[in-house]
Amino acid sequence: MAAADLKQTIVAKARALGFDVARVAPAELAERYRLAFDHFLAEGRQGDMDWLARTPERRTQPQGLWPEAKSILMLAANYGPAVDPMPRLGRRDRATISVYAQNRDYHDILKKRLKELGRFIADTTGTELKVFVDTAPVMEKPLAQAAGVGWQGKHTNLVARDWGSWLFLAEIYTTLELAPDAPETDHCGQCRRCLDICPTKAFPAPYTLDARRCLSYLTIEHKGPIPAEFRAAMGNRIYGCDDCLAVCPWNKFAEAATEPAFLPRAELTAPRLADLAALDDAGFREIFSGSPIKRIGRDRFVRNVLIAIGNSEDDALASAAEQLLDDMSPLVRGMAVWALGRLAPAQLAALAAHRAHETDEAVRGEWALALG
């Protein structure tokens, strides 16, 4: 099969399998990406994500990960919301969950499609290939820009002219030499909506993210107590943050997702904080089976819920925080102290006996801050 026909056949198969975009990038990245990544690590902006600093040469150059790679098939699937997610931030007794996490785990969905597409390519051509969905050190956004899928906006996320901000990405590295597509150029212009909307000012400069200040990092990747300086800014965001994505003006071209696995489950669009705070480990696992939320575990999840309760200004939620002062998890106990201190400081003071028998140093610190 001629190279051009082969590429067209692969792209058509990818679209048939449910990918909305399929384009090709060369298996190389410009030196500026390595320099930017090195600076990111030197500044410590990766926070607790230690894996980012491991074998950076494999991450910053595709052939550093797999020397035999010649072409990279960049794939994308639309998960655009049918409604603007921003108004949910005003429902303070309810939780806001990032759009991408309101149903099935996209890793599982895309990996299944990738494997089927990979088998098709291997059977058709006999080539070697590797498939990735956040499972290896791959700089997928620069590669997506190199393939013309979109460009990295000032918020460092991918923006596509046809899809706005709402694309899942996946890759197939292959030894095939496929003609690369034209790269995309930057179309952000003078706009800085994504920078200005960030509740924690996580962008030191355009195109630069400090993950340590990002609510997506803090609510998902960070394992310890949320730093006190960011708690009020969390509002009712309990898993991820979509603010910088949602305000992008290129979303006027976005389309609502049609893939059933990406459509929001009704019970996760605006769940009651009181119900989420009451979850034990078994209940958490049952509700979030098959969800990306499951991977952070019940304790970190309830940590986030308690911060949202503390920000709710709803006195009726004070009892939900009080019930967790004796939780088995120090992480949960500490955030229960903070939440109750925000909603009902006199009620917390009356429960000071809990402070006397607290053995965890971090939780004792929360008591000290809350009671003065």
Legacy VTK file of the C-alpha trace (Angstrom):
# vtk DataFile Version 3.0
C-alpha trace
ASCII
DATASET POLYDATA
POINTS 372 float
0.000 0.000 0.000
1.305 3.458 -0.896
2.322 5.572 2.083
-0.376 8.180 1.476
-3.070 5.516 1.147
-1.836 3.778 4.290
-2.039 6.973 6.299
-5.548 7.651 5.011
-6.587 4.098 5.896
-5.214 4.403 9.449
-6.912 7.757 9.995
-10.218 6.375 8.729
-9.935 3.392 11.088
-9.186 5.701 14.015
-12.287 7.755 13.263
-14.364 4.598 12.962
-13.182 3.532 16.422
-14.440 6.775 17.962
-11.456 9.112 17.856
-12.474 12.590 16.745
-8.988 13.586 15.594
-6.150 11.529 14.097
-3.031 13.281 12.850
0.666 12.477 12.517
3.713 14.070 14.112
7.373 13.275 13.526
9.086 11.401 16.353
11.053 14.415 17.501
10.469 17.596 19.491
12.116 20.988 19.272
14.849 21.791 21.775
12.748 24.546 23.364
10.516 21.951 24.981
13.439 20.322 26.738
14.701 23.674 27.970
11.266 24.651 29.269
10.852 21.308 31.007
14.290 21.539 32.610
13.405 24.991 33.937
10.071 23.685 35.258
11.886 20.995 37.222
14.661 23.326 38.393
12.012 25.602 39.904
10.392 22.635 41.685
7.053 23.411 40.065
6.184 19.722 39.759
5.441 19.548 43.506
5.008 15.958 44.711
4.968 14.560 41.173
8.419 13.043 41.489
7.987 10.849 38.427
8.284 13.920 36.196
11.928 14.272 37.178
12.799 10.653 36.448
14.654 10.014 33.168
13.771 13.422 31.666
15.610 12.468 28.472
12.900 9.883 27.818
10.158 12.455 28.323
11.545 15.342 26.309
12.419 13.412 23.150
10.233 10.619 21.694
13.236 8.634 20.511
14.642 8.868 24.013
11.684 6.740 25.061
11.824 4.451 22.006
14.777 4.907 19.629
13.063 3.004 16.811
10.088 5.391 16.633
9.697 7.159 13.298
6.176 8.577 13.419
3.633 9.330 16.124
-0.075 9.022 15.494
-1.730 11.635 17.714
-5.314 10.869 18.599
-7.947 12.887 20.402
-11.467 12.322 21.679
-13.910 15.095 22.474
-15.383 15.253 25.985
-16.986 18.688 25.713
-19.693 19.475 28.276
-23.211 20.275 27.133
-23.415 23.186 29.590
-20.968 25.690 31.020
-19.486 24.153 34.207
-18.745 27.513 35.855
-22.199 28.256 37.387
-21.894 25.146 39.586
-19.227 26.946 41.573
-21.986 29.094 43.047
-23.872 26.145 44.559
-21.923 26.107 47.795
-23.717 23.155 49.422
-22.913 21.031 46.369
-19.635 19.716 45.017
-18.015 20.617 41.715
-16.173 17.788 39.957
-14.044 18.399 36.885
-15.918 17.703 33.654
-13.591 14.901 32.596
-14.191 12.925 35.809
-17.979 12.867 35.911
-18.269 9.425 34.351
-15.948 6.586 33.321
-12.170 6.788 33.436
-11.050 7.983 30.012
-7.804 6.008 30.329
-9.780 2.755 30.142
-11.958 3.915 27.251
-9.125 5.227 25.097
-6.740 2.372 25.894
-9.248 -0.139 24.563
-9.616 1.827 21.335
-5.865 2.277 21.048
-5.209 -1.437 21.340
-7.765 -2.195 18.641
-6.279 0.440 16.361
-2.785 -0.837 17.126
-3.770 -4.394 16.195
-5.218 -3.118 12.936
-2.005 -1.251 12.084
0.217 -4.178 13.058
-1.880 -6.685 11.089
-1.945 -4.386 8.055
1.711 -3.412 7.999
3.649 -5.767 10.264
5.129 -2.720 11.984
6.118 -2.388 15.624
4.257 0.128 17.757
3.585 1.295 21.297
0.369 2.838 22.625
0.087 5.406 25.413
-2.640 7.142 27.414
-0.837 8.916 30.262
1.042 5.666 30.881
4.588 6.691 29.949
6.836 9.772 29.906
5.293 11.369 26.824
5.028 15.125 26.192
1.656 14.714 24.564
0.653 18.370 24.262
3.755 19.454 22.340
3.355 16.381 20.149
-0.296 17.259 19.577
0.757 20.746 18.498
3.424 19.260 16.213
0.717 17.115 14.600
-1.639 20.065 14.180
-4.272 18.869 16.650
-4.138 22.191 18.486
-1.728 24.435 20.336
-0.638 24.822 23.949
-2.444 27.867 25.244
-1.285 30.311 27.869
-2.704 27.937 30.512
-0.372 25.205 29.107
-3.334 23.047 28.098
-4.181 22.137 24.531
-6.619 24.325 22.610
-8.062 23.246 19.271
-9.800 25.511 16.795
-12.485 22.909 16.114
-12.920 21.575 19.657
-11.919 24.262 22.117
-10.434 22.997 25.373
-12.116 19.630 25.721
-9.963 16.893 24.187
-8.520 13.707 25.641
-5.198 12.787 24.036
-3.580 9.452 23.209
-0.620 8.354 21.113
0.690 5.505 19.022
4.450 5.440 18.483
5.304 3.480 15.365
8.255 2.488 13.218
6.249 3.454 10.131
7.397 6.540 8.268
4.120 8.383 7.808
3.950 11.852 6.303
3.560 14.334 9.189
0.699 16.791 9.216
1.292 20.519 9.399
1.863 21.768 12.944
-0.579 24.187 14.540
0.364 27.755 15.406
-0.575 29.743 18.501
-3.916 31.554 18.278
-4.181 32.944 21.823
-3.354 36.483 20.725
-3.681 39.061 23.504
-6.293 37.051 25.409
-5.460 36.202 29.026
-8.816 35.012 30.362
-7.361 31.674 31.456
-4.597 33.403 33.417
-6.879 35.904 35.122
-9.561 33.409 36.153
-7.195 31.090 38.060
-8.337 31.148 41.710
-4.849 30.422 43.079
-2.757 32.405 40.568
-0.988 29.254 39.410
0.481 30.878 36.284
3.680 32.831 37.039
3.678 33.936 33.399
1.804 33.045 30.203
2.543 29.468 29.098
3.996 28.667 32.530
2.290 26.614 35.249
3.314 26.183 38.860
1.605 22.900 39.707
2.082 23.520 43.423
-0.577 26.242 43.209
-2.920 24.467 40.790
-6.186 23.142 42.230
-6.153 20.179 39.867
-2.785 19.154 41.292
-3.740 19.941 44.888
-7.040 18.035 44.836
-5.777 15.026 42.865
-2.015 14.532 43.004
-1.129 16.098 46.357
-1.260 13.511 49.133
-1.036 15.615 52.284
-3.131 18.394 53.763
-4.001 21.139 51.298
-1.836 24.160 52.195
-3.913 26.622 54.204
-3.290 29.469 51.761
-5.227 27.673 49.002
-8.206 26.280 50.926
-10.559 29.223 50.628
-9.758 29.508 46.906
-10.867 25.901 46.390
-14.474 26.874 46.949
-16.538 23.768 46.275
-14.080 22.173 43.827
-13.448 18.684 45.194
-11.749 17.028 42.210
-9.894 19.059 39.649
-10.572 22.549 38.350
-11.929 23.568 34.946
-11.813 27.350 35.281
-8.954 28.032 32.848
-10.445 25.618 30.313
-14.025 26.810 30.615
-13.343 30.525 29.977
-11.377 29.994 26.759
-13.144 31.876 23.919
-12.251 29.087 21.494
-14.909 26.995 23.234
-17.454 28.732 21.039
-16.504 26.099 18.472
-16.687 23.207 20.934
-19.266 20.453 20.597
-20.909 18.481 23.375
-19.566 14.960 23.713
-21.692 12.143 22.333
-19.682 9.188 23.681
-21.901 7.706 26.458
-18.901 7.010 28.706
-18.019 10.712 28.652
-21.500 11.994 29.454
-21.904 13.094 33.089
-23.554 10.757 35.549
-26.482 12.598 37.105
-25.288 11.865 40.635
-21.889 13.454 39.919
-22.969 16.712 38.294
-23.676 18.494 41.597
-23.611 15.979 44.496
-24.477 17.113 48.007
-21.429 17.745 50.165
-23.142 16.201 53.196
-23.640 12.933 51.321
-20.041 12.796 50.143
-18.643 13.552 53.599
-20.513 10.558 55.000
-18.803 8.048 52.694
-16.723 5.317 54.271
-14.164 3.417 52.227
-16.643 0.826 50.966
-19.174 3.468 49.985
-16.529 5.508 48.219
-15.352 2.498 46.210
-18.882 1.576 45.235
-19.848 5.036 43.992
-16.605 5.671 42.130
-15.992 2.229 40.665
-14.658 2.753 37.146
-14.149 6.466 37.800
-10.810 8.310 37.735
-11.762 9.672 41.164
-11.281 6.243 42.700
-7.503 6.435 42.390
-7.103 9.209 44.992
-8.790 7.074 47.650
-11.483 7.876 50.168
-9.308 9.856 52.595
-7.986 12.385 50.096
-11.428 12.672 48.569
-13.090 13.416 51.911
-10.238 15.842 52.670
-11.363 17.809 49.620
-15.037 17.549 50.554
-14.350 18.939 54.013
-12.579 21.951 52.565
-15.628 22.572 50.386
-17.812 22.261 53.496
-15.626 24.798 55.276
-16.123 27.171 52.339
-19.869 26.609 52.088
-21.013 29.234 54.635
-23.790 26.747 55.395
-24.184 26.216 59.141
-26.227 23.082 58.475
-23.052 21.360 57.265
-21.233 21.851 60.554
-22.531 18.514 61.831
-21.003 16.720 58.828
-17.609 18.122 59.781
-18.060 17.352 63.486
-18.803 13.711 62.783
-15.364 13.350 61.186
-13.309 14.747 64.076
-12.676 11.164 65.193
-12.118 9.673 61.747
-9.431 7.005 61.437
-7.523 9.140 58.942
-5.424 12.027 60.303
-5.839 13.718 56.924
-9.610 13.694 57.355
-9.494 14.703 61.020
-7.325 17.700 60.263
-9.623 19.005 57.561
-12.659 18.361 59.782
-11.099 20.676 62.365
-10.524 23.345 59.723
-14.055 23.049 58.311
-15.770 23.181 61.675
-13.598 26.097 62.728
-14.776 27.995 59.642
-18.466 27.220 60.100
-18.883 27.056 63.865
-15.806 28.142 65.862
-17.721 28.144 69.157
-18.884 24.586 68.488
-15.296 23.552 67.767
-14.069 25.173 70.975
-16.646 23.215 72.944
-15.158 20.020 71.511
-11.601 20.826 72.567
-11.320 17.497 74.386
-10.658 15.978 70.962
-7.562 18.149 70.764
-6.204 16.823 74.060
-6.049 13.207 72.888
-4.945 13.914 69.312
-1.638 12.178 68.554
-0.968 13.338 64.998
1.221 16.418 64.892
-0.364 17.864 61.753
-3.863 17.521 63.204
-2.724 19.134 66.442
-1.487 21.982 64.312
-4.932 22.373 62.758
-6.454 22.554 66.252
-3.930 25.186 67.277
-4.674 27.320 64.218
-8.432 26.950 64.584
-8.587 27.717 68.321
-5.776 30.249 68.445
LINES 1 373
372 0 1 2 3 4 5 6 7 8 9 10 11 12 13 14 15 16 17 18 19 20 21 22 23 24 25 26 27 28 29 30 31 32 33 34 35 36 37 38 39 40 41 42 43 44 45 46 47 48 49 50 51 52 53 54 55 56 57 58 59 60 61 62 63 64 65 66 67 68 69 70 71 72 73 74 75 76 77 78 79 80 81 82 83 84 85 86 87 88 89 90 91 92 93 94 95 96 97 98 99 100 101 102 103 104 105 106 107 108 109 110 111 112 113 114 115 116 117 118 119 120 121 122 123 124 125 126 127 128 129 130 131 132 133 134 135 136 137 138 139 140 141 142 143 144 145 146 147 148 149 150 151 152 153 154 155 156 157 158 159 160 161 162 163 164 165 166 167 168 169 170 171 172 173 174 175 176 177 178 179 180 181 182 183 184 185 186 187 188 189 190 191 192 193 194 195 196 197 198 199 200 201 202 203 204 205 206 207 208 209 210 211 212 213 214 215 216 217 218 219 220 221 222 223 224 225 226 227 228 229 230 231 232 233 234 235 236 237 238 239 240 241 242 243 244 245 246 247 248 249 250 251 252 253 254 255 256 257 258 259 260 261 262 263 264 265 266 267 268 269 270 271 272 273 274 275 276 277 278 279 280 281 282 283 284 285 286 287 288 289 290 291 292 293 294 295 296 297 298 299 300 301 302 303 304 305 306 307 308 309 310 311 312 313 314 315 316 317 318 319 320 321 322 323 324 325 326 327 328 329 330 331 332 333 334 335 336 337 338 339 340 341 342 343 344 345 346 347 348 349 350 351 352 353 354 355 356 357 358 359 360 361 362 363 364 365 366 367 368 369 370 371
